[in-house]
Amino acid sequence: MTTINVNKITPGSGTSTALGESGDTFTIPAGVTFSNSGSSNLGDALSYCTTTKSASFTAVANKAYFVNTSDGTPFLNYATTVASGTLYVTGGTGNAYFLGGSRNMALTLLKGRTYRFTQSDNTNDGHPLIISTSNSGTLSTFIAGIVSSGVSYYLDGASNQTNYINTTPFNAATTRYIEFKPSATGTYYFGCYIHGIGMGGAITSQELTVTLPSSPAVGTEMLIIDSTGDASTNNIVIGRGGSKIKGACVDPKLKTDRVGVRLIYSDASQGWVTVTSANETAPTLNTTPDYIVATGGTITNSGDYRIHTFTGDANFVVSTAPTPGNNAVSYMVVAGGGGGGSNHGGGGGAGGFREGTLSTDPYAPNKSPLASTPLTVSVSTTYPISVGAGGNGATVPSPYAGATNGSTSTFSTISSAGGGRGGTRHDGSNSGYQNGQPGGSGGGGGGETATPAGSGGSGNQPPVSPAQGNNGASMASPYCGGGGGGATSAGTNIGGGNAGGAGGNGAGTAINPAVGTSGPSGSLKYFAGGGGAGRNPSSANGGYGGGGSGYPYATPGNNAFKGTANTGGGGGVIYGCGLAANQAGTGGSGVVVIRYKYQ
């Protein structure tokens, strides 16, 4: 047993003291604490990585890292050639782009850095490379997604996209390259303007992330340093690696130029915490979330945006939201459509349609003409979602009653009113049923030769701005019901003859391509179309956006007289005194869609 009791060890000469000889083992019992009293250097136990990091990586415990945050235009240059290789998306083999001699179909680029694709090699003749937001194997669709913002196309030093994609000036140029600087995280694609995406591949744009070690031991240290002084422009994300950072389940960012942060793992409750020495000031470690985190409904992603679709009552729960950062959401709230009137009845009015959108949301150019401003959401808040049911269709035979309005849909402060029911045949014994009712959009009037003729219901009730819907049409004598109102146009009254009025058209939007019905623009989905009226032998179509059609466009066997589910379409009408009950169309149920930037 060796026992040494000393208060201080002083070197006999110089400034170093050796403990033991080579091969000796020193055992330090559990519970022993080493104090660094007065020292200005806490990094003695850390080893430094001598290679500056220029891409995302997973850190090793007890190591210090220098991180390159500069752009250094170009940050990276891909020498591009064309040779036979595997085709992206389309499959098979053919002419393909090789980057630095490799057929790379999955690139990972850093946001805020400039990347150059140099096509000066003559194998590129006839193959101008472009960046697109589309991964379609259809050439026209791929080309339609060409990215112009943040991309420059150079021929012999002059930037001109039009000339670059024209093979005549492109082939004649000696120096050819494009420069791409992603301004946001997300997915892009590269391919040939002439031959499509098969020659290229996918590009993932991300922020440089240092992922901390998983399952760290207490006392594990890390040091992360912005070595090039551009962290304010090109942030360094610290991935928590499954542990908390300063007690929060958030991946913070270093946003100060030349910043360095020392982290030490304390325990499961607080996770990684910042520590300083006597002459250091702890840098600000931004743990405020940059984006919304929420749950509820059916969730899908579109680039950097997340979409929540509600087809029934539920909750939209926001767990984190930046304040006053990206805490706004685009939304669409559609109520249930009104039921159609029976026999010579009017079409049901569409459910109210309301939309708000972020100007920065990529779908914003394809929003509806009724779109307004977005909504802000708050952290740790639950927003109940109500999705309105469609109204019942009227019964036959007499008394032709029973049609009802659609029900309201709600998100936060936005409420859309149910569509008004359509009017029914008036045979002298059911006064009042011939009138269409007010609602988000009004129901069409119904009637017969008896007076008074059924009047259409008013739309946009209760009033909001922009209007949530339009009026239903009055009955056209003789026997022809009026069409129910739609989101963007009123129901029609054809003025007599043997045809009922058509339903008003709904609104088209690209907020979520997975719901809604087709319409005149293939890039949009439509909602809140009015129901068509009924009259034998010819009647009218429902409006774009799920409106049910009148007889004979709808017959008892095909359900086309019913408003389409989750569109808020008004119910249509089937003519016929001897038909079974409930042959008038029910209104389509509503839908709520919420969309926001999540990364």
C-alpha positions in Angstrom: 0.0 0.0 0.0 1.4 3.4 -1.1 0.2 6.4 0.7 1.2 10.0 -0.2 -0.4 12.9 1.6 0.6 16.3 0.1 -1.2 19.6 -0.4 0.7 20.7 -3.5 3.2 19.2 -6.1 5.7 21.6 -7.4 8.1 20.7 -10.3 11.7 20.4 -9.3 12.6 22.3 -12.5 10.7 23.8 -15.4 6.9 23.6 -15.4 6.2 19.9 -15.9 5.8 17.0 -13.5 5.7 13.3 -14.5 3.6 10.8 -12.5 5.1 7.3 -12.5 7.0 5.5 -15.2 5.9 4.1 -18.6 3.5 1.2 -18.1 2.4 2.2 -14.6 -1.4 2.3 -13.9 -3.0 4.9 -11.6 -6.5 4.1 -10.3 -8.8 7.0 -9.4 -11.6 6.0 -7.1 -15.3 6.9 -7.8 -16.4 10.1 -6.2 -13.0 11.9 -6.6 -13.5 15.5 -7.8 -10.9 17.4 -9.8 -11.1 21.2 -9.2 -10.0 23.7 -11.9 -9.7 26.6 -9.4 -8.5 29.7 -11.2 -7.7 28.1 -14.5 -8.6 30.0 -17.6 -8.6 26.8 -19.7 -11.3 24.2 -19.3 -10.3 22.4 -22.5 -7.3 20.5 -21.3 -9.3 17.2 -21.6 -10.4 17.9 -25.1 -8.6 16.9 -28.3 -8.9 19.2 -31.3 -9.9 18.0 -34.7 -7.3 19.7 -37.0 -9.5 19.4 -40.1 -12.0 22.2 -40.4 -15.5 20.8 -41.0 -17.3 22.0 -44.1 -20.4 19.6 -44.0 -22.8 18.2 -41.5 -21.2 15.6 -39.2 -21.7 13.7 -36.0 -19.3 14.8 -33.3 -17.2 12.5 -31.1 -17.2 12.8 -27.4 -14.6 15.1 -25.8 -13.5 16.7 -29.0 -13.3 20.2 -30.3 -14.2 21.2 -33.8 -13.6 24.2 -36.1 -16.5 24.7 -38.5 -16.4 26.5 -41.9 -19.4 28.8 -42.3 -18.1 30.8 -45.3 -19.5 30.7 -48.8 -16.1 30.9 -50.5 -17.7 31.3 -53.9 -17.9 28.7 -55.3 -18.1 26.7 -52.1 -17.8 23.5 -54.2 -17.3 23.0 -57.9 -18.8 19.9 -59.7 -16.9 19.2 -62.9 -19.7 17.8 -65.0 -19.4 15.4 -67.9 -21.9 13.3 -69.8 -21.6 9.5 -70.3 -23.8 6.4 -70.3 -25.2 5.7 -66.9 -28.2 4.9 -64.8 -31.2 7.2 -65.4 -32.8 8.9 -62.4 -36.6 8.3 -61.9 -37.2 6.9 -65.4 -34.9 3.9 -64.9 -32.7 2.1 -67.5 -29.5 3.5 -68.9 -28.6 6.4 -71.2 -26.8 9.7 -71.3 -26.4 10.9 -67.7 -24.5 13.6 -65.8 -21.3 12.5 -64.0 -20.1 14.9 -61.2 -16.4 14.8 -60.7 -16.4 11.4 -62.5 -19.1 9.9 -60.4 -22.8 9.2 -61.3 -24.2 10.9 -58.2 -28.0 11.0 -58.1 -28.3 12.3 -54.5 -26.5 15.5 -53.6 -26.6 17.1 -50.2 -25.9 20.9 -50.3 -25.7 23.5 -47.6 -28.1 26.4 -47.5 -26.3 29.7 -48.1 -23.4 28.2 -50.0 -22.7 28.6 -53.7 -22.3 25.4 -55.8 -21.0 25.4 -59.3 -21.8 22.8 -62.0 -19.2 23.3 -64.7 -20.2 22.0 -68.1 -17.2 23.2 -70.2 -16.3 19.6 -71.2 -17.6 19.0 -74.8 -19.5 15.8 -73.7 -22.1 18.3 -72.3 -22.9 19.6 -75.8 -26.7 19.5 -76.3 -27.3 18.9 -72.6 -27.7 22.2 -70.7 -28.2 21.4 -67.0 -30.9 23.2 -65.0 -32.2 23.2 -61.4 -35.9 22.4 -61.0 -38.5 22.0 -58.2 -40.1 19.1 -60.1 -39.0 15.4 -60.2 -41.5 14.6 -63.0 -40.4 12.2 -65.8 -42.5 14.3 -68.1 -40.2 16.8 -69.8 -42.6 19.7 -69.9 -43.5 19.4 -66.2 -39.8 19.1 -65.2 -39.0 22.3 -67.3 -42.0 24.2 -65.8 -40.3 23.9 -62.4 -37.1 25.5 -63.5 -35.5 27.6 -60.6 -34.4 31.1 -61.5 -34.1 32.7 -58.1 -30.7 31.9 -56.5 -29.5 30.3 -59.8 -27.2 31.9 -62.4 -26.5 30.4 -65.8 -23.2 31.5 -67.3 -21.9 31.3 -70.9 -18.3 32.7 -71.4 -18.7 34.8 -68.3 -22.1 36.3 -69.1 -25.2 35.3 -67.1 -28.1 34.6 -69.4 -30.6 31.8 -68.6 -32.3 32.1 -72.0 -29.1 31.6 -73.9 -28.0 28.8 -71.6 -31.0 26.6 -72.3 -30.7 27.3 -76.1 -28.4 24.6 -77.5 -27.0 26.9 -80.2 -25.3 29.5 -78.0 -24.7 26.8 -75.3 -22.8 24.5 -77.7 -20.8 27.5 -79.1 -19.6 28.7 -75.7 -16.2 27.7 -74.3 -16.8 28.2 -70.6 -20.2 27.0 -69.3 -21.4 26.7 -65.8 -24.4 27.3 -63.5 -24.1 28.6 -59.9 -26.8 27.5 -57.4 -27.0 29.0 -53.9 -30.0 27.5 -52.0 -31.7 30.2 -50.0 -33.8 27.6 -48.1 -33.7 24.1 -46.9 -35.7 21.6 -49.0 -35.5 19.3 -52.0 -34.6 20.3 -55.6 -33.7 18.4 -58.7 -31.1 18.7 -61.5 -31.5 17.5 -65.0 -31.2 18.3 -68.7 -33.4 21.1 -70.2 -33.5 19.0 -73.4 -33.8 15.5 -72.2 -35.3 15.8 -68.7 -34.6 14.6 -65.1 -33.3 11.2 -66.1 -29.9 12.6 -66.7 -29.7 14.1 -63.2 -30.9 13.4 -59.7 -32.1 14.9 -56.4 -30.6 17.7 -54.3 -31.2 18.1 -50.6 -30.5 21.5 -49.2 -29.8 21.6 -45.5 -28.1 23.7 -42.8 -24.7 22.6 -41.5 -25.5 20.5 -38.5 -23.2 19.3 -35.7 -25.0 16.3 -34.1 -23.9 15.7 -30.6 -23.0 12.2 -29.4 -25.9 9.9 -28.5 -26.0 8.5 -24.9 -23.3 10.7 -23.5 -21.7 10.1 -20.1 -22.0 12.7 -17.4 -19.0 15.1 -17.8 -18.7 14.6 -21.6 -17.5 17.8 -23.2 -17.7 19.3 -26.7 -16.4 22.5 -28.2 -17.7 24.0 -31.4 -16.2 27.0 -33.0 -17.1 29.2 -36.1 -13.6 29.4 -37.6 -14.5 31.5 -40.6 -16.8 34.2 -39.2 -20.0 33.7 -41.1 -22.3 32.1 -38.6 -24.7 35.0 -38.6 -25.4 34.3 -42.3 -24.9 30.5 -42.4 -25.9 29.3 -39.0 -24.5 26.2 -37.2 -27.2 23.9 -36.0 -26.4 21.9 -33.0 -28.3 18.6 -33.2 -29.1 17.4 -29.7 -28.5 13.7 -30.6 -31.5 12.5 -28.5 -30.5 14.5 -25.4 -31.8 17.8 -24.1 -29.9 21.0 -24.5 -30.2 23.4 -21.6 -33.3 21.5 -20.5 -35.1 21.9 -23.9 -35.9 19.4 -26.7 -34.7 21.8 -29.3 -31.8 21.9 -31.8 -30.3 25.4 -31.2 -28.3 27.4 -33.6 -25.1 29.4 -33.3 -25.8 32.7 -35.1 -22.9 35.0 -34.0 -19.8 35.4 -36.2 -16.7 33.8 -34.7 -18.7 32.3 -31.9 -17.5 29.3 -29.9 -19.6 27.3 -27.5 -18.4 24.8 -24.9 -21.0 22.2 -23.9 -20.8 19.6 -21.0 -23.4 16.9 -20.4 -24.9 17.2 -17.0 -27.8 14.8 -16.6 -31.0 13.6 -18.3 -33.0 16.5 -17.0 -30.9 19.3 -18.3 -28.8 17.4 -20.9 -26.1 19.5 -22.4 -25.3 22.9 -20.7 -22.9 25.7 -21.6 -19.9 26.2 -19.4 -17.3 29.0 -19.3 -13.9 29.6 -17.7 -13.1 32.6 -15.5 -12.3 34.9 -18.4 -15.0 33.7 -20.8 -18.5 34.9 -21.4 -21.1 32.3 -22.4 -22.3 32.8 -25.9 -26.0 33.1 -26.6 -27.3 29.6 -27.5 -30.5 30.2 -29.4 -32.9 27.6 -28.1 -36.0 29.4 -29.4 -37.5 27.2 -32.2 -37.2 28.6 -35.7 -40.3 26.7 -36.9 -43.7 25.5 -35.8 -44.0 22.0 -34.4 -47.6 20.7 -34.2 -49.8 17.6 -34.4 -53.3 16.8 -35.5 -55.2 15.5 -38.6 -53.5 13.8 -41.5 -50.0 15.2 -41.9 -48.1 15.4 -45.2 -45.0 17.4 -46.3 -44.4 19.5 -49.3 -40.9 20.8 -49.5 -40.2 22.9 -46.4 -44.0 23.1 -45.6 -46.1 20.8 -43.5 -49.8 20.2 -44.2 -52.5 19.1 -41.7 -55.8 18.0 -43.3 -58.8 17.5 -41.1 -61.8 15.6 -42.4 -63.5 15.3 -39.0 -63.5 17.0 -35.6 -60.1 16.9 -33.9 -57.4 19.2 -32.3 -54.5 21.1 -33.9 -51.9 21.1 -31.1 -49.0 23.5 -31.3 -46.1 22.4 -29.1 -43.5 24.9 -30.2 -43.8 28.1 -32.2 -41.2 30.9 -32.6 -42.3 34.3 -31.4 -42.3 36.6 -33.3 -40.7 34.4 -36.0 -42.3 31.9 -38.3 -45.4 31.5 -36.2 -48.0 32.1 -39.0 -50.0 29.4 -40.9 -51.8 29.3 -44.2 -55.3 27.8 -43.8 -58.5 26.7 -45.7 -61.8 26.3 -43.8 -64.7 24.8 -45.8 -68.1 24.2 -44.2 -70.7 21.5 -45.1 -72.8 22.0 -48.2 -76.6 22.5 -48.0 -79.0 19.7 -49.0 -80.8 19.8 -52.3 -84.6 20.3 -52.6 -86.8 17.6 -54.0 -88.7 17.3 -57.3 -88.8 20.7 -59.0 -86.4 21.9 -56.3 -83.3 24.1 -56.1 -79.8 23.0 -55.6 -78.2 23.2 -52.2 -75.8 26.1 -51.5 -72.1 25.4 -51.0 -70.5 25.5 -47.6 -68.7 28.7 -46.8 -65.1 28.9 -48.2 -62.4 30.9 -46.4 -58.7 30.8 -47.0 -55.6 32.7 -45.8 -52.1 32.3 -47.0 -48.5 33.3 -46.3 -47.0 35.3 -49.1 -43.8 33.2 -48.8 -45.7 29.9 -49.1 -44.7 28.4 -52.5 -48.3 27.6 -53.3 -49.4 31.3 -52.8 -49.5 32.1 -56.6 -52.1 29.3 -56.9 -54.3 30.4 -54.0 -58.0 31.1 -54.5 -59.2 34.6 -55.4 -60.9 34.7 -51.9 -57.6 34.3 -50.0 -56.9 36.6 -47.1 -54.2 37.0 -44.5 -52.7 34.1 -42.6 -53.2 33.3 -38.9 -50.6 33.3 -36.1 -50.5 30.4 -33.6 -49.2 30.3 -30.1 -46.9 27.8 -28.3 -48.4 25.1 -26.1 -51.9 25.8 -27.5 -54.6 23.5 -28.5 -56.9 24.6 -31.3 -60.2 22.6 -31.6 -61.1 21.9 -35.2 -64.7 21.5 -36.2 -65.6 20.0 -39.7 -69.2 20.6 -40.7 -71.4 17.9 -42.0 -73.4 18.2 -45.2 -77.1 19.0 -45.0 -79.8 16.4 -45.7 -81.6 16.2 -49.0 -85.4 16.7 -49.1 -87.7 13.8 -49.1 -90.3 12.8 -51.7 -93.2 12.4 -52.3 -95.2 15.2 -50.7 -94.7 17.0 -48.4 -91.2 17.4 -50.0 -89.7 18.7 -46.8 -86.7 17.6 -44.8 -83.8 19.4 -46.5 -81.4 21.1 -44.1 -78.5 23.5 -44.1 -74.9 22.3 -43.9 -73.0 22.7 -40.6 -70.2 25.2 -39.7 -66.5 24.4 -39.9 -64.1 26.3 -37.5 -60.4 26.8 -36.9 -59.3 29.4 -34.4 -61.0 32.7 -35.2 -62.1 31.5 -38.6 -65.6 30.1 -39.0 -67.3 29.1 -42.3 -71.0 28.9 -42.3 -72.9 25.8 -43.7 -74.5 26.1 -47.1 -78.2 27.0 -47.4 -80.6 24.2 -48.3 -82.3 24.2 -51.7 -86.0 25.0 -52.0 -88.6 22.3 -52.9 -91.7 22.0 -55.0 -94.5 24.2 -53.8 -97.9 22.5 -54.3 -100.0 24.8 -52.2 -99.7 22.8 -49.0 -96.1 23.5 -48.0 -95.7 27.3 -48.1 -92.2 28.4 -47.4 -90.4 25.2 -48.4 -90.0 26.6 -52.0 -87.5 29.2 -50.9 -83.8 28.4 -50.8 -82.2 29.3 -47.4 -79.2 31.6 -46.7 -75.9 30.3 -45.6 -72.2 30.3 -46.6 -73.6 30.1 -50.1 -77.4 30.3 -50.6 -79.6 27.5 -51.7 -81.5 27.7 -55.0 -85.2 28.4 -55.1 -87.7 25.7 -56.1 -91.4 25.7 -57.2 -94.0 24.9 -59.7 -96.8 26.8 -61.5 -98.3 27.8 -58.2 -97.2 31.2 -56.9 -95.1 32.5 -55.4 -92.0 31.1 -57.1 -89.2 30.0 -54.8 -86.6 32.6 -54.2 -82.9 31.9 -53.8 -81.1 32.2 -50.5 -78.5 34.8 -49.7 -74.9 33.8 -49.6 -72.1 35.1 -47.3 -74.3 34.8 -44.3 -73.1 35.8 -41.8 -71.1 38.5 -43.7 -67.3 38.2 -43.8 -64.7 39.8 -46.0 -63.6 38.4 -48.4 -67.1 36.9 -49.0 -67.3 33.2 -48.1 -69.9 32.5 -50.8 -72.7 33.6 -53.2 -76.4 33.7 -53.6 -78.6 30.9 -54.8 -80.8 31.5 -57.9 -84.6 31.9 -57.8 -86.8 29.4 -59.6 -87.2 29.8 -63.3 -90.9 29.3 -64.3 -92.2 26.8 -65.1 -91.0 24.0 -62.9 -87.3 24.8 -63.1 -85.4 25.2 -59.8 -82.5 27.6 -59.4 -78.9 26.5 -58.8 -77.3 26.7 -55.4 -74.6 29.4 -54.9 -70.9 28.6 -55.0 -67.7 30.1 -53.5 -66.9 32.2 -56.5 -70.1 32.6 -58.4 -73.9 32.6 -57.8 -76.2 29.8 -58.9 -77.9 30.3 -62.3 -81.5 30.7 -63.4 -81.8 29.8 -67.1 -85.1 31.6 -67.4 -87.5 28.8 -68.3 -87.6 25.8 -70.6 -86.9 22.3 -69.5 -83.7 22.8 -67.6 -82.9 23.6 -64.0 -80.2 26.1 -63.0 -76.6 25.1 -62.7 -74.8 25.5 -59.4 -72.3 28.3 -58.9 -68.6 27.4 -59.2 -66.3 26.8 -56.2 -62.9 28.1 -55.5 -59.6 26.5 -56.7 -56.5 26.4 -54.6 -53.2 24.4 -54.4 -53.0 24.4 -50.6 -53.2 20.6 -50.6 -53.3 18.7 -53.9 -54.5 15.5 -52.1 -58.1 16.8 -51.4 -60.8 18.6 -53.5 -62.1 17.9 -57.0 -60.8 18.7 -60.5 -61.7 21.8 -62.4 -60.7 24.1 -65.3 -57.2 24.4 -64.0 -55.4 21.1 -63.6 -52.9 22.5 -61.0 -55.7 23.4 -58.6 -58.2 21.5 -56.5 -61.8 22.9 -56.2 -64.1 23.3 -53.2 -67.5 24.7 -52.4 -69.4 24.3 -55.6 -73.2 24.8 -55.6 -75.7 22.1 -56.3 -77.5 21.8 -59.6 -81.3 22.0 -59.8 -83.7 19.3 -61.1 -86.2 19.1 -63.9 -87.2 16.4 -66.3 -86.0 15.8 -69.0 -82.8 18.0 -68.7 -81.2 19.6 -65.7 -77.9 21.2 -64.7 -74.5 20.3 -63.4 -73.2 21.2 -60.0 -70.5 23.8 -59.8 -66.8 23.1 -59.8 -65.9 22.1 -56.3 -68.1 19.1 -55.5 -71.6 20.4 -56.2 -74.1 17.6 -56.9 -75.8 17.5 -60.3 -79.5 17.6 -61.1 -81.3 14.9 -63.0 -80.5 13.5 -65.6 -76.8 14.3 -65.2 -77.3 12.5 -61.9 -79.5 9.4 -61.7 -80.5 7.4 -58.6 -77.8 4.8 -59.2 -74.7 6.9 -59.5 -74.8 9.3 -56.5 -73.7 12.2 -58.6 -76.6 14.2 -57.2 -74.8 14.2 -53.8 -72.2 16.9 -52.9 -68.7 15.4 -52.8 -67.4 14.6 -49.4 -64.9 17.0 -47.9 -65.5 19.7 -50.5 -68.5 21.5 -49.0 -70.4 21.0 -52.3 -74.1 21.6 -52.3 -76.5 18.8 -52.9 -78.2 18.4 -56.3 -81.8 17.5 -57.2 -83.4 14.5 -58.9 -86.8 15.1 -60.6 -89.6 12.7 -60.1 -92.9 12.6 -58.1 -92.7 8.8 -57.6 -89.1 8.4 -56.5 -88.2 6.9 -53.1 -87.4 9.1 -50.2 -84.1 11.0 -49.9 -83.4 11.1 -53.7 -82.4 14.7 -53.4 -78.7 15.1 -52.8 -77.1 15.5 -49.4 -74.5 18.2 -49.2 -70.8 17.4 -49.1 -69.0 17.5 -45.8 -66.5 20.2 -45.1 -62.7 20.1 -44.6 -60.0 22.1 -42.8 -56.4 22.4 -44.1 -53.5 24.1 -42.2 -50.1 24.6 -43.8 -46.9 26.1 -42.4 -43.1 26.2 -42.8 -41.6 23.4 -40.6 -37.9 23.5 -41.6 
